[in-house]
Amino acid sequence: MSNSDHSAALPAAETSTWKFFLGELKPKGKWLTPFNIISLPIMLLGLVLIVIRFWKGLGAITNLTQEVPWGLWIGFDVVTGVAFAGGAYVITFMVYILNMKQYHSIVRVVVLNGFLAYVFYAGALVLDLGRPWHVINPIIGNNFGTNSVLFLVAWHFLLYMVAQLIEFSPAVAEWLGARRAVKILSGMTLVAVIFGITLSTLHQSGLGALYLMAKGKIHPLWYSEFIPILFFVSSIFAGLSMVIFEGSISYKVFDKQISEKDQHSHHSIIHGLAKVCTVTMFAYLALQVLIFIHQQNWHLLNTPMGYWYLLEMIGFVLLPLVLFYYSYRRNNIFLIKLASILTMLGIVMNRLNVTVIGFNWDAAVRYIPSWMEIAVTLAVIFTEIWVFRWVVNRMPVLRDASFLTRKKNQMAA
């Protein structure tokens, strides 16, 4: 090829690339859907409130005080959200370490969900910092104790997000048509998975370890020296319940992207995850019972907080455990989905009981999140869903890369 031919080919290739990116930026599907109508105003409101928060400070939109520096954004957005993102490390462990190939079809969507959860909940963490520009301190070690649990959690968060990005990067390379990059990044997947699993087990328990220092502030029914273990074990069935719930929705919303083979295996995947949830929830309940008996808190049961504790243990641990077991034995998919929803509600209740409701439970003035804190939380969740939907509609997350190759060739032509 002559130099003139080569120079002529470059603009053509660049034009094709720009065509592809511009085509991907265009909205897909209908705009006037119930979800869009509900989520867009909340996202815009959340954006305004975030601007006010950074302009006038935390006190402008939150009910946080010097006595209660951690509220809804930590208790729900971070501590609860990270538990729900646990499905990523559990599924990758099952597929890449235990070689359970029947779950391989959901690896990418689960890793994407986990990665976005960590990115957005790390953003929520920045919102909660009184001096957000100090968020870099754990990285550079500036006036930050290396023996602190927060130091470890911060590094675990950062490194785990990098590991998840590497795990998902082959899908991005396939979307861009970079075949050589796909081979290189796919070769890094196993190392990233092993590294990510190690980090995830550490920071799931590390979040619980943060509250070991609050023995005098957390209600006795929720405080124990085993909080880190309880947080870790519960993150397994919390993450898998989210996989069942989110997978069931994706199965309907993105049904055209799912191959016939994967559609047929959907129920068997949910059935298998129900078994794992049954085992881990039984272990969690047994630990809770042993801790309760050891601490001799019988006298606290006949109190308002005791009734609330019993509701959590019976209604949102024991009941979904029985449902998971029964539905697994009977292969009842509806009951598995119901059990997953109850489990997710139980995780929300448990994490909020430790971090908000049962924290400073005997204070004269209790913390109640403002409506603006709730609006920002909803805005974060909706924005994450929008980004998730954008990625799934464009990258080979639920479908194979051959579809994208054909699409790029058609656009180039």
QUIWOKA-V67603 format. One record per backbone hydrogen bond with DSSP energy under -1.0 kcal/mol. CO is the residue of the C=O (numbers start at 1). NH is the residue of the N-H. If there is no record, write none. Layout:
BEGIN
{{CO & NH} {CO & NH}}
END
This chain:
BEGIN
{{2 & 6} {3 & 7} {4 & 8} {5 & 9} {6 & 10} {7 & 11} {8 & 12} {9 & 13} {10 & 14} {11 & 15} {12 & 16} {13 & 17} {14 & 18} {15 & 19} {16 & 20} {17 & 21} {18 & 22} {19 & 23} {20 & 24} {21 & 25} {31 & 33} {33 & 37} {34 & 38} {35 & 39} {36 & 40} {39 & 43} {40 & 44} {41 & 45} {42 & 46} {43 & 47} {44 & 48} {45 & 49} {46 & 50} {47 & 51} {48 & 52} {49 & 53} {50 & 54} {51 & 55} {52 & 56} {53 & 57} {57 & 60} {58 & 61} {58 & 62} {68 & 65} {71 & 75} {72 & 76} {72 & 77} {74 & 79} {76 & 81} {78 & 82} {79 & 83} {80 & 84} {81 & 85} {83 & 86} {85 & 88} {86 & 90} {87 & 91} {88 & 92} {89 & 93} {90 & 94} {91 & 95} {92 & 96} {93 & 97} {93 & 98} {94 & 100} {99 & 101} {100 & 103} {101 & 104} {103 & 106} {104 & 107} {106 & 110} {107 & 111} {108 & 112} {109 & 113} {110 & 114} {111 & 115} {112 & 116} {113 & 117} {114 & 118} {115 & 119} {116 & 120} {117 & 121} {118 & 122} {119 & 123} {120 & 124} {121 & 125} {122 & 126} {123 & 127} {124 & 128} {131 & 134} {132 & 135} {134 & 137} {136 & 139} {136 & 140} {137 & 141} {145 & 148} {148 & 152} {149 & 153} {150 & 154} {151 & 155} {152 & 156} {153 & 157} {154 & 158} {155 & 159} {156 & 160} {157 & 161} {158 & 162} {159 & 163} {160 & 164} {161 & 165} {162 & 166} {163 & 167} {164 & 168} {165 & 169} {168 & 171} {169 & 173} {170 & 174} {171 & 175} {172 & 176} {173 & 178} {177 & 179} {178 & 182} {179 & 183} {180 & 184} {181 & 185} {182 & 186} {183 & 187} {188 & 192} {189 & 193} {190 & 194} {191 & 195} {192 & 196} {193 & 197} {194 & 198} {195 & 199} {196 & 200} {197 & 201} {198 & 202} {199 & 203} {200 & 204} {201 & 205} {202 & 206} {203 & 207} {205 & 209} {206 & 210} {208 & 211} {209 & 212} {211 & 214} {214 & 217} {214 & 218} {217 & 360} {219 & 222} {219 & 223} {224 & 227} {226 & 230} {227 & 231} {228 & 232} {229 & 233} {230 & 234} {231 & 235} {233 & 236} {234 & 238} {235 & 239} {236 & 240} {237 & 241} {238 & 242} {239 & 243} {240 & 244} {241 & 245} {242 & 246} {243 & 247} {244 & 248} {245 & 249} {246 & 250} {247 & 251} {249 & 253} {250 & 254} {254 & 257} {259 & 263} {260 & 264} {261 & 265} {265 & 269} {266 & 270} {267 & 271} {268 & 272} {269 & 273} {270 & 274} {271 & 275} {272 & 276} {273 & 277} {274 & 278} {275 & 279} {276 & 280} {277 & 281} {278 & 282} {279 & 283} {280 & 284} {281 & 285} {282 & 286} {283 & 287} {284 & 288} {285 & 289} {286 & 290} {287 & 291} {288 & 292} {289 & 293} {290 & 294} {291 & 295} {292 & 297} {297 & 300} {298 & 301} {301 & 303} {303 & 307} {304 & 308} {305 & 309} {306 & 310} {307 & 311} {308 & 312} {309 & 313} {310 & 314} {311 & 315} {312 & 316} {313 & 318} {314 & 319} {317 & 321} {318 & 322} {319 & 323} {320 & 324} {321 & 325} {322 & 326} {323 & 327} {324 & 328} {325 & 329} {326 & 330} {327 & 331} {327 & 332} {332 & 336} {333 & 337} {334 & 338} {335 & 339} {336 & 340} {337 & 341} {338 & 342} {339 & 343} {340 & 344} {341 & 345} {342 & 346} {343 & 347} {344 & 348} {345 & 349} {346 & 350} {347 & 351} {348 & 352} {349 & 353} {350 & 354} {351 & 355} {352 & 356} {352 & 357} {353 & 358} {358 & 219} {360 & 363} {370 & 374} {371 & 375} {372 & 376} {373 & 377} {374 & 378} {375 & 379} {376 & 380} {377 & 381} {378 & 382} {379 & 383} {380 & 384} {381 & 385} {382 & 386} {383 & 387} {384 & 388} {385 & 389} {386 & 390} {387 & 391} {388 & 392} {389 & 393} {391 & 394} {391 & 395} {395 & 397} {401 & 405} {402 & 406} {403 & 407} {404 & 408} {405 & 409} {406 & 410} {407 & 411} {408 & 412} {409 & 413}}
END
